[in-house]
Amino acid sequence: MSTNAAIARESRHEPQRTRGGDDTIAPAVRLLDSLLAEATRSAASDLHFEPDRAGLRIRMRVDGHLRDLAAPPASLVPALLTRVRLLARVDLAERRLPQDGRFTFAGPGGERVDVRAAFLPVARGEKIALRLLHHGGAAPALDDIGMAPRERRRLDAALARSNGLIVVAGPTGSGKSTTLYAAIATLRGPARSVVSVEDPVELDVEGVSQVPIDDDVGRSFSAVLRALLRQDPDVLMVGEIRDGESARIACRAALTGHLVLTSVHASDTREALLRLPEMGVADYLIDATLSLVIAQRLVRRLCKHCSGAAAWTGRVDAQRLFERAGLAFPETIAVASGCCRCNDSGYRGRIGLFEMAAGEDDAPLPFGPGSLGAAGLAHVLSGETTLEEVLARCPQPGDEPASHSGDDGEAKL
């Protein structure tokens, strides 16, 4: 049964009154179950509950884009939100401060789905964002994340080293965590000690000692990193470098015989290479430890049932972009149409785009050979995605960050 049908059914439902007098609890439970089930069937990454003037707006994010679901009856909204709070085990009485929780549920096919719940007070009530982690209990494999053979060889070479720093860069929702988990799943084994520090632990990886961050009890990134270095690790994964102290500790670990994998928020390899000096890590230490920077994006994959092709008529000079990437400009370009199989979006699933560099001199320019944009255009040529998707997701010419001079003398380890 679809969510819209479930909502319609619950709006007509006249439940029996419980002893406590709350006759909306059972319908709210069923409604939340149906919402989570539909989000799982649609491979949604997030489910949003947002109060508005009409009541409660519910949306799910599929392939990076939000999609509206039918609004529930106003009478069910309080019980529905309370049900989410109960599952997430947050303080029911606290409505003034943000809270975080998590829970697990079984999807329609029996798949275990972990849910990360974030509660935020807003003007009309409380906004709830549920992050759905579809992993089926297994770590992803490097073979399944979509790297081209040349990119995979560069990553394998960096992972084969006994020490060094591997940085994965990209915005939120670009697949950085998936790449990191796939990498440590490849590295784990009886001959290695693999440990991680994460906020939060998104996937339980067998054979890896994973430490969740909890700032409320003093278990910060920097405190855990210092402690983990005394645990005799071979491989250390830092879920995300957020400040100078964490960056410096990670680089020290890489310098003293550890293989360190981490992520940063940056648009491409060039910007990622600027982030560490901006955090206060000395240039000489970056040069001594950095093995590889991987920038990545996710673009929507065209629905194979309804995709087509047409001459490019957009405002962007597409021919110039293809020439900049070293690719031939085609007479027609893949376009999205829309059908019942893809919910009229024209897309179904996503494709990973990757860009790699071992230093500033090695970092490609936007839409230059080896760049995220060039990787996207190659998928446009193969009919897997559209130029609109690539333009929307990838840094474009003119977006280059200013070079780091390294002459100010302030960034010292």
Buried (B, 14 or more C-beta within 10 A) or exposed (E): EEBEEBBBBBBEBEBEEEEEEBBBBBBBBBBBBBBBBBBBEBBBBBBBBBBEEEBBBBBBBBBBEEBEBBBBBEBBBBBBBBBBBBBBEBEEEEEEEEBEBBBEBEBEEEEEBBBBBBBEBEEEBBBBBBBBBBBEEEBBEBEEBBBEEEBBEBBEEBBEEEBBBBBBBBEEBBBBBBBBBBBBBBBBEEEBBBBBBBBBBBBEBEBBEBBBBEEEEEBBBBBBBBEBBEEEBBBBBBBBBBEBBBBBBBBBBBBEEBBBBBBBBBBBBBBBBBBBBEBBBBBEBBEEBBBBBBBBBBBBBBBEEBBEEEEBEEEEEBEEBBEBBEBEBBEEBBBBBBBEEBBEBBBBBBBBBBBBBBEBEBBBBBBBEBBBBBBBBBBBBEBBBBBBBBBEBBBEBEBBBEEBEEEEEEBEB
